Amino acid sequence: MTEQQSEAVDCVVVGAGVVGLAVARRLAQAGREVVVLEQAGAIGTGISSRNSEVIHAGLYYPPGSLRARLCAPGNRALRDHAARCGVPHALPGKLVVANGAEEEATLATLLERGIANGAEGLRLLSAAEARRLEPELVCTAALLSPTTGIIDSHALMLSLLGEAEAAGAMLALHAPLLSGRAEGGRIELEVGGAEPMRLSAASVVLAAGLGAPGLGRALGLQDVPDGHLCRGNYFALTGRAPFTRLVYPVPVAAGLGVHFTLDLGGAGRFGPDVEWLDHESYEVDPARALPFVAAIRRYWPGLPDDALAPAYAGIRPKITAPGEPAADFRIDGPERTGIPGMVALYGIESPGLTSCLTIADLVAELLT
């Protein structure tokens, strides 16, 4: 393709998951001309559709980190957006449960972190208080988080897309970003698909989930982290849900432990676990139900035999390797990417769904 065929646009967002759509909405509503590029044939086919659909309160993240700063206000913004736009959601609340003195000490740390991070209504419960709320629960103590909720992630993405398009944004499906470079104060992008095109953008936001590190290198960005694939498998509960709230164990190194969540229809599921991969795969091995059973029976001994059925899997976009401490979100502005007008998002795992609107605010600020 020749330079003369390059189409000038104001802002390109790469990736039509929940974060990319939130960014597109925010920029379009601020008056920017926005084009969203999505390599798949539909929005939100990756990380955004393969998670617990939990609205987090902000308990787990070191105070001052991006994850901490963006989660609690993101929780409030997301609930307000869902209520205004009619996105199905609910606030059943959550119990983080401890069994034994060591885990109770972790609960106390989570309480302190949650308060520092702005989580609302947190309260430590004795075993008896927790059982009054959830009679089938076994624990020695629990932390109640009343503003933890669940949301229909696809309906959320449709609402974000609808508001983005109402403000003038355009979505291009089957439009994979192939490469790009900074040239003449703009960012030149090569886009593939059935109708390849060349775009010349003033600003680009890389919100490509698992593909972000590879695309960052293809764009010639500075300080691109390595990506690592960490699968989380989910199992559906085939019988009646034992709890009316979400139930989480104390967190483990690479995730939040095998926890119980509800969907908006009241069905229960368990997950995710932690499984490091060397290639992208979403097959759930039925044999992984065995360690699930052991983990679940620590807080729900009444789990019946053969009550778990393989459901689905998602992959966390880790930017740290197995055994390394969990990384914060990476939201790199032009100074760090090395290209004026370029913002790159790496490692946007949990609580990325909860924080999508506050992430979008921060991206807009970096592009101001």
N, C-alpha and C positions, 0 to 999 in steps of 0.2 A: 504494500500500500504506500502511496506517496504522501509527502507532508501536506499537500494541498487537500487531501481527503480527511485530515484530522479535524474533528469537531470540537470547538471550544465550549467548555462547560465550566460552571463555577466550582461545584463541589461534587466529588465522587465518594460514595461510601461503598466499601468492598465487603460484602457479606450481608445477607438478609435474615440473620437470626434475630433474637429478641434485642440484643444490644445494637446491632447495626440498624434495625428499624427504629429503635428509640433515638439513636443519633440522627438518622435521616429526618425524623419528625421534628426533633428539636431545632435542627439547622433550617429546615424548610419554614418552620413557624417563625424563625428569626429573619426570614426574608431571603435566605440563600436559595439559589437554583441547585437542586440536588438530584443526582442520578445514583440509584442503588444497583450495583452489579451483584448478581447471584449466579454461581455456576450450576446449581441444581435447577430442576424444573418447577420448584415451589419454594415458598419461604419456610425457614425454620426446620429444615430436614435433618440438621445435625444435633449439636449439643442442646439446642433450645427445645427439642422435642423428645429428648432422652434423659430426663432427670426426674427428681421427686416432685416437682411443681410446688415446692414449699416457699412461702414468703417468710424469710428468716428475720429474726429480731435483732441480731448483732451480738451474740454471746461469745463467739469463739475467737475473735480476731484481736491481735495485739493493739492496744490503744494507740492512736496516731497513724496506724497503717491506712492505706487506701481502702482496704476491705472494711476496716472499722469505721472510717469517716463516711463511707458511702452507704453502709448497710441500713442503719437505723433511720436516717432521713429517706433512704430509698424505700424502706418498708412503708412509711407514712405516705410518700408520694404515690407508690404503687396502689395502695388501698384507696386513696382518693381518686386516682385515675380509673381504677376498676369500678368504683361506685358510680362515677360520673358517666362512664361509657357502657355500663351494663355488662362488664366482663364477669362471668361467673367466678366467685371466690367465696371463701368462708374463713372464719377465725376460730377454729376449734381449740387453739392453744396447744402447748407442748409441755411434756414432762421430760426433763433430762434426769435419768435415774442412776443412782450409785448403789453398789453392793460392796460394803466394806469401807474401812477407814481411809485407805489410800484414795479410793474413788470419791469419797465424801470431801476430801481435801481438794480434789479437782473441781467438784461442784462449787466450793467456796471461791476458787479462782475464777470460774466462769461467772459467778454472781458479780464479783468485783469488776471483771472485764465488761460484762454487760452493762452495768451501771455507768462505767466510764465511757462506754460507747453510745450511750443514750437509749438503750433498750428500755421499754416501758413496763412497769408493773411486775418486775421479777420478785419472786419470793421463794425462800427455802422452805421445804416441807419435811416434816418427820415421816417415817414410814407409815404411821397410822393415818396422817393427813393425806398422804398420797393414795393410800388404799381406799379412803373414803371417796376420793374422786374416781379412782379406777380400781374396783374391787379385785380384779384378776391380776393386778400388778404385784410383783415381788421386788422389794428394794429395801435398803436401810435408810435412804434419804432421797429427796428429789428436788429439782429446781423447776418451778412453774414459770413458764413464759406465755402470758396470755395473748400477746400480739403476734405469735407465730401462726401463720395461716397456710392455706392452699389456694391455688389459682389455676384456671384453665389456660395453660400457656399458649395454646394455638389461638384461642379467642383473644388473648392479650396481644399476640402478634398481629392478628387481623385488625384490631383496634388501632395499633400503632401505625400500621400501613395505611389504614383509612385516613387517619389524621394527617399523615405525611403527604399522601396524595391530594388531600383536600387543600393543603398548603402549597401544592405545585410540584411535589417530588415525583420522580418517575422511577419505576422498577423495571429492570431488564433481567429476565430469567434466561437460563442456558447461556450465560455470558461470563465465562471464566476469565479472570485477569491472568494474563500470561507473563507480562514483564512491564517495566517502566523505567523512566529515568528523569532526572531533573534537567531542564534545558530552558534557558532564556527566562528564568523566573517563573516557569510553570512546570507541571508534572505531566510528562507524556506517557500515556498508557496504551498498551497493546491488549486488546480484548478478543478472545476467541469465540467459538460457537459457530452456529450455522451461518451467521452473518458477521464475520469479523469486522472490527472497527478500531479506529484509533481515536482516543480522546485526549484533549489537552485541557488539564484541570488546573485551577488556581489552588484548590485544596483537595487532599485525599485523606480519607479516614479508613485505616485498615482494621476491620472488625471481622476477621475471617476465621475465628475459632481455632480449630486444629491446624488449619492451613496458614495461620498468621506468620509463624517463623519462616517457613519456606518462601512465602510471598515477600516478607521483609527482605530476605536476601535477594530475591529476584528484582526487587525495586532498588537495590543498592543502599539500603538503610544502614546506619551505624548501630553497633551494640545490639545486634539481634540475638535473642537467647535461643538455646537449643530447646526443641519441643520434645516432650515425652508423653507416651500414651498410657493412661491409667484407667482401665475399664472398671466400671461399677455394674454388677449384675443385680437384677431385681427378680424377686419371686412373688407371685400372687398368692394370697391366702384363699383357699377354696371354700372355707366355711364362714361362719359369722364373725364379724370383726370383734375382737375382745375389748377394745378400748374406744372411747369417744374422742380422745385427744391423740395427737402424735406422741410417740414414745421413743426417746433416743437414749442409748447408753452414753457414758462419758466418751469423748472423742478419742480416736486412735490416730496414729502418726499421719497417714496419708488421706484420711477421710473422717467422717463423723460416726463411724460404727454402723453395724447393721441395725437400722431403726425401722420402726413401724410408722407408716403413713396411711392416710385415708385419701381416696379420691372423692370428687364432689358427689358421687353417687353413693358413698358410704362403704365402698369395698375397701378391704385392707390389702396392703402389700408390704414387703420387707426388702430392705436393701438401702444403699448399695454396699457391696463389699469392695475390696481393693485387689485388682489384678493387673500387674504391669505387662504391657504388650510390646512386641517389636514391629507389629503391623496393625492396621486398622481392621477390627473385626467386631461384630455385634452378636455373635452366636452365644447363647447362654447354655453352659454345660449343666445338664440336670444333676450331675454328681456334686456340683457345688452346693446343693441343698443341704448336704450333711454338715458342713461347718456352719451354715445358716442356722440349722436346728440347735446346735450347741450354743451359739451366741444368743438366740432368741430365748431359749429356756432359762437363761440367767435372770431374765426379768419377767418372762411368761412361761412358767413351768407347765402350764396347761396346754401348750401347743400340741395338737393331736398329731399322731404319726401320719405321714403321707398327706399333710395338709398344704404343702407348698408346691406350686406349679411354676415352671420357668415362665417369666413374663417378657422382659426386654432388658437391654443393656445400653449404657451410655459411656462415653469416654471423656474423662476430665482432661483439659488441655494443659497438662503440667509443664512448667518451665524449670522444674528441679527434678533430679534423677532419684531413683529409689534410695531411701536411706538418708536423703538430705532434708533439711528443715523445709517446711512448706513456704512457698514464695508468696509475696504480696502480688496484687494486681500490678501489671506493668501498663501504664497509660503514658506513652512517650510522646511528648510534644515536639515541635520542630527543632528545638535546641538539642534534644537527645537523638532524634532520628537523623539529624544532619541535613534535612531538606526543608526549606521554608514551605509552610502550608501542609506539611505531612504530619499526621498523628497516627500512631500504631498502637494497637491494643494486644497484649500478650497475656496468656495465663488467666483469662477471665473465666474462672470456674465459679463454684459457689462462693459468695452469694451474688453471682452475676445477674441472675434472673431478678432477684429482689432489687438489686441496685441499678437496673437498666436505665431508669430515668435520671438518677443522680450521676451515673457514668456519662450519660448524654450531656448533662449540664457541664461537667468538667471538660469534655471534649470541645464543646462550644466555647468555653472560656479559653482553652489552649489555642483555638483558632481565631480568637478576637485580635 
